[in-house]
Amino acid sequence: MNNQQFHQFSGTDGYVASRALQDVVNVALALERPLLLKGEPGTGKTLLSHHIAKALGMEIIIWNVKSTTKARDGLYTYDTVQRLNDARFGDGDVRDIRHYIKLGPLGRAFASPKRVVLLIDEVDKGDIEFPNDLLFELDEMRFHVMETDEWVTAVHRPAVIVTSNSEKELPDAFLRRCVFHYIDFPDADQMRAIIDVHFPKLSEELLQSACKIFYGLREVPGLRKRPSTSELLDWIRALLASGAQFPKEETPALKSIPFLGALVKMEEDVATLSRHSSRPVDVRTAGHRFFR
């Protein structure tokens, strides 16, 4: 593989990817291994797969995993009810079982005539055996349809992106087959770049005030759900739409922060912030911490 082929992904106009993230995406693409992404909610794990597809000119196929999801759901389903109805009412040719086989997300990725990006989103929501039940298919890039005694084999090995929120541990056998990356929360410089992508004409004053308040909230100990990047972007959008003004104080009181509910989503976190709002913080010596 030449150097040009390796450096396929470098972010897009709509997604600011760190150099470390760019590198790990390209390693996974080069090795043709699933890329397992972890990180705080709102750090862009799911969004990344869409921008990989955009950057590489590929279709994206999404498999949203739920607590009831089984590995076979991603391969195919056999619609026995439809076949029974067709047999009873004469609405179809029930002799050909293929008419009642519907490919799932993984099956469609294998059957696609072109290479696609396959997102397996929130894999840790499935039961504990769910990842292990995919090992053969991800290794061999094929699966057996029992009802027709046929094999579906990948025309092209898809670029597989797997996200996890660490709700449960993933099996070692699954982890061995993946390239892993933890997406760190953006630092101030990277956050400025992300905000600039979404709000290129944002005033410097609003940018600084918003980031100071945002990072200050995140540094309060005891929060169950710290504000995420996506919530910061929603908050800025609300501020721009409403024309709300920030308080002029160097250390504004909690109650004076406009649209706090766009950033803090849990009642107990509001209570935690309220308790801390009476404790002074010197912003000149405390980095992004800001409020009293």
C-alpha positions in Angstrom: 0.0 0.0 0.0 1.5 3.3 -1.0 1.6 6.5 1.1 -1.3 8.2 -0.7 -3.6 5.2 -0.1 -2.8 5.2 3.6 -3.6 8.8 4.2 -7.2 8.6 3.0 -9.0 10.4 5.8 -8.0 13.8 7.2 -11.3 15.1 8.4 -13.8 17.1 6.4 -15.1 20.6 6.3 -17.8 19.6 8.8 -15.7 17.4 11.2 -12.5 18.5 12.9 -10.5 15.4 13.6 -7.3 15.4 15.7 -4.2 14.0 14.1 -4.4 11.0 16.4 -7.9 10.3 15.3 -7.0 10.7 11.6 -4.1 8.2 12.1 -6.2 5.6 13.8 -9.0 5.8 11.1 -6.4 5.3 8.4 -4.8 2.4 10.3 -8.1 0.6 10.6 -8.8 1.3 6.9 -5.4 -0.1 5.9 -5.7 -3.2 8.1 -9.3 -3.7 7.2 -10.2 -4.1 10.8 -13.2 -2.7 12.7 -12.5 0.6 14.4 -13.8 0.6 18.0 -14.5 4.1 19.3 -15.1 5.1 22.9 -15.4 8.5 24.5 -17.8 10.7 26.4 -21.2 11.1 24.9 -21.2 14.0 22.5 -17.6 13.7 21.4 -18.5 12.8 17.8 -18.2 9.0 17.8 -21.3 8.4 15.7 -20.8 11.5 13.6 -17.3 10.4 12.6 -18.6 7.5 10.6 -20.8 9.8 8.5 -17.8 12.0 7.7 -15.5 9.0 6.9 -18.2 8.0 4.3 -18.3 11.5 3.0 -14.6 11.9 2.7 -14.1 8.6 1.0 -17.2 8.9 -1.2 -18.9 5.8 0.2 -22.5 4.9 1.2 -23.0 4.5 4.9 -25.2 1.7 6.4 -26.2 2.1 10.0 -27.0 -0.6 12.5 -28.4 0.9 15.7 -27.9 -1.7 18.5 -30.6 -2.0 21.2 -31.0 -4.1 24.3 -33.1 -6.6 22.3 -30.8 -6.7 19.2 -29.5 -10.1 18.2 -26.5 -10.7 15.9 -28.7 -12.4 13.4 -30.8 -9.3 13.0 -27.9 -7.6 11.3 -27.5 -10.5 8.8 -31.0 -11.2 7.6 -34.6 -11.9 8.7 -37.0 -14.5 7.3 -40.5 -13.1 7.0 -42.6 -16.2 7.8 -45.7 -14.1 8.5 -45.7 -12.6 5.0 -45.1 -16.0 3.5 -48.0 -17.5 5.4 -50.3 -14.6 4.4 -49.3 -15.0 0.7 -50.0 -18.8 1.0 -53.5 -18.1 2.5 -54.6 -15.3 0.2 -52.6 -16.2 -3.0 -50.8 -12.8 -3.2 -47.3 -14.1 -4.0 -45.1 -17.0 -5.1 -44.5 -18.8 -1.8 -42.4 -21.5 -3.4 -39.3 -19.2 -3.6 -38.2 -18.5 -0.1 -35.7 -15.9 -1.3 -38.6 -13.5 -1.7 -39.0 -13.6 2.1 -35.4 -13.1 3.0 -34.6 -9.5 4.0 -31.0 -8.5 4.5 -30.1 -6.6 7.7 -27.5 -3.9 7.9 -24.5 -6.2 7.9 -26.0 -8.3 5.1 -26.6 -5.2 3.0 -23.0 -4.1 3.6 -21.7 -7.5 2.4 -24.0 -7.6 -0.6 -23.3 -4.0 -1.8 -21.5 -3.9 -5.1 -19.3 -1.1 -3.8 -17.3 -0.7 -0.6 -19.4 1.0 2.1 -19.0 2.3 5.7 -20.9 0.1 8.2 -21.6 1.8 11.5 -22.5 -0.5 14.4 -23.7 2.1 16.8 -23.6 1.6 20.6 -22.5 -2.1 20.5 -22.5 -2.2 24.3 -26.3 -1.9 24.4 -26.6 -5.5 23.2 -26.5 -8.5 25.5 -23.1 -9.7 26.7 -22.8 -12.3 23.9 -23.8 -10.0 21.1 -20.2 -8.9 20.0 -19.0 -12.5 20.2 -21.8 -13.6 18.0 -20.4 -11.4 15.2 -16.9 -12.8 15.3 -17.2 -15.3 12.4 -19.0 -12.8 10.1 -16.5 -10.0 10.8 -13.5 -12.4 10.3 -14.8 -14.3 7.2 -17.0 -11.5 5.7 -19.7 -14.0 4.9 -22.7 -15.7 6.5 -25.0 -18.6 5.9 -28.7 -18.3 5.2 -30.2 -21.5 6.6 -33.5 -21.3 4.9 -32.0 -21.3 1.4 -28.8 -23.1 2.3 -26.8 -20.2 0.6 -23.9 -18.1 1.6 -23.8 -14.3 1.4 -20.2 -13.3 0.9 -18.9 -9.7 0.9 -18.1 -8.3 -2.5 -15.9 -5.7 -0.8 -14.9 -5.7 2.9 -16.8 -2.8 4.4 -15.1 -0.1 6.6 -16.6 -1.1 9.9 -16.9 1.6 12.7 -18.1 0.4 16.1 -19.1 2.8 18.9 -19.4 2.1 22.6 -20.4 4.2 25.6 -18.8 1.7 28.0 -22.1 0.6 29.5 -20.6 -2.9 29.7 -17.2 -4.5 29.1 -16.7 -6.0 25.6 -15.4 -9.5 25.2 -11.6 -10.0 24.8 -12.1 -12.0 21.6 -14.0 -9.1 20.0 -11.5 -6.5 21.2 -8.6 -8.5 19.7 -10.1 -8.0 16.3 -10.5 -4.3 16.5 -8.4 -1.2 16.3 -9.2 0.9 19.4 -9.3 4.6 20.0 -10.6 6.7 22.8 -11.8 10.1 21.6 -10.5 12.6 24.2 -12.7 15.6 25.0 -11.6 18.6 22.8 -9.3 21.0 24.5 -9.9 24.8 24.1 -8.1 25.2 20.8 -9.8 22.2 19.2 -13.2 23.4 20.5 -12.6 26.8 18.9 -12.0 25.0 15.6 -15.1 22.9 16.0 -17.2 26.0 16.8 -15.7 27.8 13.8 -16.9 25.1 11.5 -20.5 25.5 12.7 -20.5 29.2 13.4 -17.8 30.8 11.2 -18.9 34.4 11.9 -19.3 34.1 15.7 -17.9 37.1 17.5 -14.8 36.6 19.6 -16.6 38.0 22.6 -19.4 35.5 22.4 -16.9 32.7 21.7 -14.8 33.4 24.7 -17.7 33.9 27.1 -19.4 30.7 25.9 -16.3 28.6 26.2 -15.4 30.0 29.6 -18.9 29.1 31.0 -19.0 25.8 29.2 -15.6 24.5 30.5 -16.3 26.0 33.9 -19.5 23.9 34.2 -17.6 20.8 33.1 -15.0 21.3 35.9 -17.6 21.3 38.7 -17.1 18.0 40.6 -20.0 15.7 41.1 -21.9 16.2 37.9 -23.5 13.0 36.6 -23.6 14.3 33.0 -21.2 17.0 32.0 -22.1 19.2 29.1 -20.9 17.8 25.8 -19.8 19.4 22.5 -23.1 18.8 20.8 -24.8 20.6 23.8 -22.4 23.5 23.5 -23.2 23.9 19.8 -27.0 23.8 20.6 -26.5 26.4 23.3 -24.6 28.8 21.0 -27.4 28.3 18.4 -30.0 29.3 21.0 -28.0 32.3 22.1 -27.7 33.5 18.6 -31.4 32.9 17.8 -32.5 34.8 20.9 -30.0 37.6 21.0 -29.5 36.9 24.7 -26.7 38.8 26.4 -24.1 37.3 28.7 -23.7 38.8 32.2 -20.9 41.3 32.4 -19.4 40.0 35.7 -16.1 38.3 35.5 -17.6 35.5 37.6 -21.3 35.4 36.8 -23.8 33.8 39.1 -25.4 30.5 38.0 -28.9 32.0 37.7 -27.7 34.6 35.3 -26.5 32.1 32.7 -29.0 32.2 29.8 -30.6 28.9 28.6 -28.8 26.8 31.2 -31.1 23.9 30.4 -29.5 23.6 27.0 -26.3 22.6 28.7 -27.4 20.9 31.9 -30.0 18.2 31.4 -30.3 16.5 34.9 -32.1 18.0 37.9 -29.5 16.6 40.3 -26.8 18.3 38.3 -28.6 21.6 38.6 -28.7 21.1 42.3 -25.0 20.3 42.3 -24.2 23.5 40.4 -26.4 25.5 42.8 -24.4 24.2 45.8 -21.1 25.2 44.1 -22.4 28.6 42.9 -21.7 30.0 46.4 -18.0 29.0 46.3 -15.7 31.6 44.7 -13.4 30.6 41.9 -10.6 32.8 40.7 -10.7 32.6 36.9 -7.3 34.2 36.6 -5.6 31.2 38.2 -8.1 28.4 37.5 -7.9 28.0 33.8 -11.4 27.7 32.3 -13.2 27.5 35.6 -15.2 30.5 35.9 -18.2 30.8 38.2 -18.9 31.3 41.9 
